[in-house]
Amino acid sequence: MKIGIGLPNQVRDVDPTVIPTWAARAERAGFSSVGTIGRIAYPGVIDTVALAAAAGATSTIGLISNIMVATVWPGTLLAKELAGIDGVSGGRLTVGIGVGGRPDDFVVDGLGPKGLGKRIDKDLEAYRALWTGQPVGGGDNPGVPAGTREVPMLLGGTAPVSFTRMAKWGRGYIAGGVPAAYAAGLFDQARAAWREAGREGDPRLVAIGYFALGDPDRGRTNLRDYYAFADDYAEQVATGMSDSAEALRAVVASFSDLGTDEFIFNPGTDDLDEIERLAEIVL
């Protein structure tokens, strides 16, 4: 199982200059990927900017959103941004996509927090159209350079339609910050949907969790703050955060046993030394 590390782009009031340095140090430490989580209505750095900064600061490490609330963007606009990030990184981007649901994140006129299933289905069509060079805006010009690839997508969610959508459009499934015992059922549903859709091989399975080693109390406080809208889930994430070598190794073992392809440890703080602390334990 590969081990990645999240960027601290959604730590409250993060210093944005930390992000490229974090990505470069994560690459040197040997992590498989750097990832993002994201909201609009929160004082952090938006996913696309954080991923672009990481792309420019690195040359080999993977880039992944885990997950991106894709429905807050107009579909064609987001597709162009993602194609650009993938292009400048040399094809290192994987996009983990969810539909979201927090009303305050939907700030674009006409793109409110309702009808998200229909919207994401329409957006997925728009992504493919743009990435395959079809004209945009009613004219003759494509929106991306020749040679642009279809950016690999992982889809998340727990509703039955989420797995159907994943099997149609994605390279695999991405689970939220849940324990391995819960993720096991989600992965089973992803594998079943993959088979039912007639897809070859197996879906790529990615999971995420949270950690803080230097200042666990601050990490938990930050996670409770970020997930405050979710009440019980906020406490679940905070109490489930790994804060010791023993806890981190247990998480790695439990998800490896599920056949997880990659696990991303998202940071609870923006302390740069967390990168090496984590690497010494899990790599």
Buried (B, 14 or more C-beta within 10 A) or exposed (E): BEBBBBBBBBBEEBEEEBBBBBBBBBBEBEBBBBBBBBBBEBEBBBBBBBBBBBBBBBEEBBBBBBBBBBBBBBBBBBBBBBBBBBBEBEEBBBBBBBBBEBEEBBEEEEBEBEEBBEBBBEBBEBBBBBBEBEEBEEEEEBBBEEEBEBBBBBBBBEEEEBBBBBBEBBBBBBBBBBBBEEBBEBBEBBBEBBEEEEBEEEBBBBBBBBBBBBBBEBBBBBBBEBBEBEEEBBBBBBEBBBBEBEBBEEBBEBBBEBEBBBBBBBBBBBBBEBBBBBBEBBE
